[in-house]
Amino acid sequence: MHLLFTASADNYITNKIISTTLSASDANVGQASTLDLFKIYDETTFTGFTGSYSAPTEISRLLIKFDLNEISSSISSYAELDGFKAYLNLKDINGSQIAPNKFNVAVYPLSNSWDEGRGSDIYAFNDLDQSNWATASYSNGGYNLWNSQGATSLGYLNSEDIDIIGSGSIAGTEKALFSTQYFANGHEDLFVDVTTAVSATMAGFMNDFGFLVAFSGSEETDSKTRFVKRFASRHARNEYLRPSMVIRFEDNINDQRNSMFFNTSGSLFVENKVRGVGAYFISGSNEEQLSAADSMVAVIHSASFAITASAGPYKSAGKVNQGVYSASFAIDRFSTASLASNASLYEHVVASGSLVMFERWMDSAQRVTYYTGSFTIKSPESSSSELRPNYVVTIKNLANAYKKNEVHRLDLHVRDSNKIYKPVRRSLGLISLRFDEAYYQIRDTRTNDIIVPFTKSNNATRISSDATGMYFNLSTKNWPKGRSYTIDVMVVENQKDRIYETGQTFKVV
């Protein structure tokens, strides 16, 4: 699943020289529509230095915060703390303007709280308020200063007198808590993995003070000017450009009862529900829940052939899916088990075109049966035609509109328009084709902005398959409302990616 969260506060702080005698170190631009990251070396005369002349260096640093309590509560039913990936995403808005290139940006967790502020004058810097180069916040009639101006004091987790955290001990393991990204041409978006810091904060090892974004290491102290890398702030008019925290985790299942092959491991799934809610099977008179990894078995059999596969609750993103059980196994094509005419399993399938295999799901002692079913092993498809399939993908249950911040299951139907079907005397509904590997993407129909991209890493947008067909869970969390969206499907076959547009649209209201 792909979830989107918007920033709760952002700002940039700077010691930029406004005139020969005035610095913006006490100014706030918390309401500005941009987040400006820059460094200017010895280009402005400033008479405020005392003692021997020092070449002035003007620097900015970005502050950004998300409500991690909201994020934690949103994903708690889907993923464990070690089962998701978190990415900080800032959108570039420099456009065709000159920007620095070949530089690194570092993202650090903040060790101090800060206030966004109400300043918005990015030209004169004449709004004094809240967070700035010298001050983190204002409370009880007094200013709370950074430990070092510009929030530059870097240290170890839980150390005193620091502003940003570089590393720390998380559950007894030493971990780096900062992230970096290289910008080659200077117009890239910031998209950086902050999983370690986010999960550590959710687990209570760190306070939720947000992040600081700055030029990395010596790039803040060398004698080179880097002006200006500009990102959109949370106050930008275009909602697509606002800073976001992207959460990705695996929530798909891949039931292969309709695509089983010899000598290849496949998985079967069984789901148990009580009044529409997933529930564990109950074993024995003591009503023990079958919640352990190997608490069940699945017996696969046909005629004299039988194998027993270990089964148990299915996990995705490190989280047990209560009421969902899985078993994985492979069927040997060279099995000598006899069927009709003493043919082997494989010979029977080749001769007849298919073979029905029966399944019985039981407790590990094989005393109680909880589910019985069957699946078919088909003969391998062969064709002399070189005509590539042309899939038509349809969302069967797509509504015209969905409310913001909801999750809906969308069911797919797939047919091959190049396939010729034999005529029949009576109407016969076409069974949907299935893909072993496919992913979905969400686009804005007017702008083509990608809201949810195809994501193979940790199967975040992989399409699921169960006994009823293919589907995926669509989350409209924090999507811009009043917009029209469409769905694309990417099918992976023969190590090639092919994209199919559904052409269907829906709105978020």
N, C-alpha and C positions, 0 to 999 in steps of 0.2 A: 504494500500500500504506500501511497505517496501523499503525505500530509503537509499542508502549508500553514505557517504561523507568521503573523505580522509583528513588527517591533512595537514595544510599548513605550519606548523612549529612545531618542538619538540626538546627537549634537556633535559639533566639532569644536575643539579648543585650539587656540593659537596665540602666539606672541607676535603676530604680524605687525610690522611698523606701519602706522597710518600716516604719520608726519615725522619730521626730524626730531620731534620731542614727544611723540605719543605712540605708545604700543597698545595693541588690542588685548593684552594679557588679562585684563579684567572685564572683557566684553563677552556677551553671551549671544549665540545665534541658534538657540534651541528650536526655534520655529521656522528656520530657513528651509527651503525646499531642496537644498543640496547638502551633501557632505563632501567638503573639499579637503583633499589630502595633498599637501605640498611641502616643499623645502626650498627656501631662497637663501643663497649664500652670498654675502657681501655685495649686495646690489642696491642697498638703501642706506643713505646716511642717517645716522642716529646719534644725537648729541647727549643722550641720556647715560652713556657709559661713563664710569668714573675711573680714574687712574689711566694707565696706558691704553691706547686704542686697541680694541678687539674687533675683528671683522664680525659684524652681526649676522647671525643665522636665524632666519624666520621659519618656524616649523608649525605644522598643524597635526593634530591627532584626532581620531574619530572615537566617539563613545556610542555604544548601542546596547540595548537591553531588550530581552524578551521575557514574557511571563512563563517561566519554566514550570510553575505549578499547573498552569493551563495545559501545557504540553504533556506533562506527566500524567494528568488525569485523562487526557484524550487518548493516550496510547496504552494505558495500564492494562486494559482488557485484551490487548493484542500482542504486546511485546514485553519482554523482560528488559532490564537496564543494559544487559549486554547483547540484546537482540536487535538493536536498531542502529541506524547511522543518522547523524545530524550534520547538516551543512549550513554555514552562514552564507547567504547570498545577497550581494549588493550589486545593483545594476549600474553600469556605466552610462553616463549621459553627456560625455564630452562631445560626442558626435564627430564633426569634422574639425573641431578646434584642436590646436596644438596640445599635445600631452606628452609627458615624459615616457620613456621606454626603457626596457631592459633593467627593471628594478624588482625588488622583492618586498612583499608586504607581510608583516607578522600580525597575528591575532592572539591577544593575551586575555585570560580572565582577569577581571578587575577585583582588587582586594578591598575597595572602599565603595560605599554607596555614593550616589551622585544624583542631582536633579537636572532634568532636561532644561528648564528655564523657558522664558517667554520672548527672548530677543529674536529679532528677525532681520535686522539691518546688516546685510552682509557687505555693504559698501563702506559705511562709515564706522561700523562697530561701536555705535554709541548707545547700545542697550545694555545696561549693567544688570546682571541677574544670575543667580544660581551657578551652574557649572561653567567654568572658564579655565584659562591657563593656570591660574593660581588657586582657585576655589572649586571644591567638589560639590558643595551644597551650602544651603543657608537654612538655619533652623534656630528657634528660640532667640531670635534677635542677634545671632552671631554667625560668622562664616566658618565653615569647616574646610580647612585647607588640605590640598594634596600633600603627601609626605615630601615630595619633590615637585617643583613647578612643572606643569605639563604632564603630570602623572607618570613620571619617568623612573620612579624607584622600583626596580625589578628584584624579586626575591623568591624564596621557597615558600610553599604553602604553609599558612598559619604563622609565618614570621611577622614580627612587629615592624612598623614603620616602612611598609612597602605599599605600592599602588597597584602593581600588576604581578601576576604569578607566572613563573616560568616552569616550575616542576613541583612535584610533591609526592608523598606516600599515600596511595589510594588502596585501602584494604590490605596494607602491608607490602604493596608492590610499588616500586619507584616508577613514575610515569612523567613524561613530558606533557605539559598541559597547554602549550601554545602550538599554533599551526602557522604555516607559511605558504605563500603562493608567489610564483614568478610571473611577471607581466612582460611579455616579449615586445608587443607593439604599443602597449599602454592603453588600449581601448577595450581590453577584456573586462568581463564582469568578474567580481570577486565571488568565487565559489569554493569554499575551503571547508575541509572536514574538521568539525569541532566536537566530535562524538565523545572523546575522552573527558573533556571539560564538562559537557552537558550531562553525561551520565553520572559523573562524580558529584555534580551539584545536586542532581535528583536523588542520589543516594545519601546526601547529607554530609559529604566530606568537604564541601565548599559552600560558601554563601552565594546567593544569586544576585550578583551585582552587575552582570553583563560583561561586555567585552570592550577592549581597547584595540583599535586598528592603527598601525603606524608603519612607516618605512622600517625595514629590517636592519638591525645592527648598525654597522658603520655607515649605512646609507643615510642616516640621520646626522652623522658627524663629519662626513667627508666635505670636500670643497666643491661639490657639484650642486647646481640648482636643478630641482625637479618640480616644475610647475606646469599644470595642475592636474591631478587625477581627481575627477569629479564623479561622485555617485549620487543617485537620487536618495533623498531622505524620506522618512515616513509621512512627511507633509507634501510630497510631490502630488500634483493633480492626477497623473496617470497611476492608477492603482497597481498596474502590472510592474511598475518600476520601483515600487517601495521595497525597503529591506524585508527580507523574509528568513525564517528558519525552516529549512526543508527537512522533514523526517521521513526516512524510508525504511521499510522492513518487509520481510517476506510474510505474506498471508495467504498464499495460494496452496492448493492441494492438486495433485496430479494423479487421479484415479485412472488406471490403465486397463480396466477390465474390458474395454472395447478396442484395445490396441496391444494385446499380448503377443509376444514373439518367443520362439524357442531360444533357449540359451542366453536370454537377455533378462536381467532383473527388472521386474515390474512391481507395481504397488496396487493394492486394493484398499478401499476405504469403506468403513461402515459408520453411520452416524446414528446416535441414539438421542431422542428428544422426549422430554416430558412436558406436556402443555406448551410446546413450541420452544422450549429452552433446552440446550444441550445438557445431558446428564450422564453420569457414569452408569455402566451396567452394575447390578448388584449381585453378589455371589454369596451363596450359602444362607443358612438360617440366621447367621449373625449379621446379615445384610452388609457385608464388607464391600466397599466400592472398589471396582477394578480400575485402579488409578496408577499402578506401577507399570514400568516400561514393558515387562514381559508377563503381564497378568492374564493374557489370553493367548489362544492359538487359533490359527485358521487352517483347517484341513481342506486341501484341494484334492479332488478325486474324480475319476471316471473309469468305470469298469474295474480292472485290477490295479489301476494306477492310483497312487495316493502319496502325497507329501504333506508334511506338517510344518507350518511356518509360524515362528514366534510373532505375536501381535501385542499391541498395547496402545495407550493414548498417543495421539499424534501431536508433535511439537512443531510450531513455526515461530520464528523470531525468539526462540528460547522459551516460549509460553505454551503450556499445555492447552490444547483445544478440548475443553471438557465435552465429553460425549462423542468425540471423533476418534476412531480407532483405525490403525493402519497395519498392514502386513506386507512385507516385501519378499519376493522369492523368484526363482528362475525354474523353468520347466525344461528338462533335458530332452533334446530331440532324439537322442539315441537310446532313450529308455526302452527296455525290453518288455515293458508291461503290455499285455495283449488286449486288443480290442476286437472288433469284427474281423473275421478271417485271419486272426492271429497277426494282424499288422501292427507295426510299432505306432506310437503316437504320431510321429512325423509322417509316416507313410499313409496313415489314415487321413490326416489333414490334407495331404497332397491329393489323395485319391477322391475324397468326398468334398473337398473345398472348405470344410470347417469341422471343428470338434467342440462339443459342449463340455465344459468342465464345471463341476459342482463345488460349492464352497460352503463350509460349515464353521461358524465362529463360535468358540466354546471357551470356558474357563481353562486355566492351565492344566487342571486335573482331568479335563475332558469329561466332566460329569454333567454340566449344564450347557445347553445350546441357546445362544442368544440371537443368532441370525443365520438363515440359510439363503443361498442364492446361486446364481450361475453366471458364467461368462463364456464367450466363444473365442477359440483360437482359430483364426482364419488362415487359409492357404496364402502364401506370399503372392503379392500382386505382380504380374508380369505383363508387359505390353511391348509391341514393336513400334508403337507410335512415339514420335518425338515431340508431340504437342504438349507444351507445358500447361499445367492446370491454371485456370483463370478463376480464382475464388471470388465469390460474391458473399460478403459478410453483412449480416443484418443483426441489429439488436432487437430481439423479439419483444421485450417489455419496456422499451424506452419511453418515458413520459415526455410530455411537452415542456414541463417545468419541474424543477426541484427547489426546495428551500435551501438557503445557505446553511452550512454546518450540519449536513446530514450525510448518512452512509446508506447507499442502496445497492442491492445486488442486480446486476445487468446480465441477462442471458443471451448468448450468441447462437445464431444459426448460420451455417456455412454450406454452400453448394459450389460445385465446379461447373461453370457455365459451358465449358468445353466437353463435358461428359454427355453422351447420348444415352438416354434412358429408354428402356423397352416400353412400348405402349401397353396399357392395361385396361381392362373393361370397367373397372371401378376406380373412383378417386382414391388415391393413395398418398398420404402425406410423406414427403421426403425426409428421411432421417438426416440430421445434420452431420457433416463431416467433422472430424476432430483433429486437432493439432497436438503433437507432443510438446511443441515449444512455440508459444506465441505471446505477444506483448501488446498493450494498448497505449494510446497517446491521446491527449485532449488538446484541441486547438480552439482559439477564438475564431469564429467564422468570418468576422469582418477584418480583423487585423492579421490573422494567422499567427498571433503570439501563442507560443506553446505553454500551456498551463501545467500539464503533466507530461513529461517527455518519456519516450521509450526508455526503460531502465532495466538492463540485464543484471547489473550488480545487485546482489542479494535478492534477486527476483522481485524487486519492488513493484513492478507493473506486469508481472507474468500472469497470464490468464489461467484460471483454474479449470479443472475437469472433474466432474463427479458422475454418478450413475445417471443423472438426468441430462447432462451435456456440459458445455463450456460456459464459463461465467467469470466475472470479476466484480469486486466490490468498489464502487465509485464513492469517493468522499469529496464533498463540496466545501470542506473546511476552509474558511476565510477566502473563498473565491470572490472576485468582484461580482456584484449582483447587477441584474439588468442587462447582462450580456448573453449572447448566443454562442453555444459551443458545439463542436462536432467531435466524433470519435474515429480514430484510425487504428488499424490492427496491423502489426508486423508479424509475419510468419517466418520462422526459421526452418528451412528445409535444405538438405544437402549442403549445409554450411553457408547458405546464402540467405540474406534478409530481403524479404519482399513485403512492400507496404500496400495495404488495401484500404481505401476510404469507404466508410459506411455511407457517407452522404446524408446521414441523419443528424438532426440538430435538436438541442434542448436549451432552455434558459435556466438561470439561477435567479430566484426571486426572493 
